Amino acid sequence: MSALEWYAHKSLGDGIFWIQERFYESGNRANIWLVRGSEQDVVIDTGLGLRSLPEYLYSSGLLQDHGAKEDAACRPLLAVATHVHFDHSGGLYQFDRVAVHHAEAEALARGDNFETVTWLSDSEVVRAPSPGWRARQFRVQAVQPTLILQDGDVINLGDRQLTVMHMPGHSRGSICLHDKDRKILFSGDVVYDGSLIDWLPYSRISDYVGTCERLIELVDRGLVEKVLPGHFNTFGAERLFRLASNYISKAGICHKVSTFAMRSLASLALRVTNSRTSA
C-alpha cells in the first residue's frame, strides 16, 4: 500500500493540516498535525509509521519536494512528539529532525516499548500496510532526538511560534504546543474530548491535576480559543475548561485507588506483551 493510500488529510486553514491514518481504526488512532511556517514546517506527532509520512507530505503536495527550485523546498521539517506513546511516536524514525521533551528522550533513544505502551492488534489495522504484515511485528523504533525540549522553549516557524508547555500526568514527558498569537493549543494526549487516561506506566494523578490547573488558567486568561488534540475532534475554550475541571473534581482517593489497580494490570500486560515481541 502506498503512503498516498494510507493517509488522508484536510486543511483547517492558516497553514494547518489534519492528517490521519485511514486504515488504523481504533480509539488509539492519533491526530497528526502539519503546521507550515515561513521558515520552518512542523509535524506534530507521527502516528504508527506503517507507511512513510514524509513521502505522503511531499507526494500529496502538502510540502514542496526537496528537489524543487522553489524557496519552500529549503524550509526545514521538524517532527515533534507530544509524548512517546506508540500511536504518536511510531513514525518518528522517518524524520531527520526529531524533538521530544527531555523526560522521555532516553526512552525514545533506546526504543523502550514499555514506556511507549506499545499495544496493537491485527483487528485495529483493517488493511495491511504491506503483504504479510502482522501487528505482533510492530515496535516503536529507537530514535535519537535532535532537539530536547523543556518547558518554555519556543519553536520558531518564522511567521508563527509554538511555545512548549510541559504538561505531565498522562505521561511524564507530555507536552502541549501553544500558538499564543492565534490562541491555538496543540494538546496531544494531555487533553482531548474523551476520558483522560491516567493509569498507564509513568502516568501520575498529582501531576495531571497540576496540568489541568494550568489548562484552566489558559482559559481564564483568554489565551486559548481552539484546541487541536491528539485524538478525536477539535474543540473550544469552554469545553477545555469543562474537561480540565471535571478531571480535578474526580481525582479523589477512590479514583486514585482504582487507578493504581488499573496501572498495575496495564504494566503487567505491557511487560508480558513486549517480552514476547522482543523474543
Secondary structure, 3 states (H helix, E strand, C coil): CCHHHHEEEEEEECCEEEEEECCECCCCCCCEEEECCCCCEEEECCCCCCCCHHHHHHHCCCCCCCCCCCHHHHCCEEEECCCCCHHHHCCHHHCCCEEEEHHHHHHHHCCCCCCCCCCCCHHHECCCCCCCCCHHHCCCCCCCCCEEECCCCEEECCCCEEEEEECCCCCCCCEEEEECCCCEEEEECCCCCCCCCCCCCCCCHHHHHHHHHHHHHHHHCCCCCEEEECCCCCEEHHHHHHHHHHHHHHCCHHHHHHHHHHHHHHHHHHHHHHHHHHC
